[in-house]
């Protein structure tokens, strides 16, 4: 109940900033439309909708990461958390309270992109529901990155890390914009050591109905998400004791 009450407060805080909310939901959609328009005017299959939509969904999570980081960083900057530290909430309660409102936002963002993709030629099938389940660990990873950054950095620094850096990493190292083999084996090795390309590949496998190809990639994402959540909880708990 304590966690749910805190999560309810955070939901209201997110809804009080409709501009950032609209940007986070709308920018991946605008990018999807733009790349689909490019695909319709070129003779090669560069941005086919079945390959593009999982990458757009994963890329969109970087804006959820920014929201989570800014929320916790602003609370720290306004000394709101200082007053809450006197409450019986633990570090785990705080992290869950910040995470729970953001998961529905991540699902809504993906749903908007997939509904738009149906109008752009994506076949409606039950595989799409599997994609949503497969993308949940990726959403948790991005939310945890934001919480970790928000626990350690100021809101301006969070904007740089989760806004500029993370979104670029998610775009360039996920294989969404281009085939990683085109850049070279060194670049592909670096990309494959990070969770972004694995999240996209797991989504592609689920969308194509190749369920056997999901887990080799999804384990990477689950592992990164678990480690990042633990780090975020530890960093926040240390911040509580320090403050």
Secondary structure, 3 states (H helix, E strand, C coil): CHHHHHHHHHHHHHHCCHHHHHHHHHHHHHHHHHHHHHHCCCCCCCCCHHHHHHHHHHHHHHHHHHHHHHHHHHHHHCCHHHHHCCCCCCHHHHHHHHHHHHHHHHHHHHHHHHHHHHHCCCCCCCHHHHHHHHHHHHHHHHHHHHHHHHHHCCHHHHHHHHHHHHHHHHHHCCCCCCCHHHCCHHHHHHHHCCHHHHHHHHHHHHHHCCHHHCHHHHHHHHHHHHHHHHHHHHHHHHHHHHC
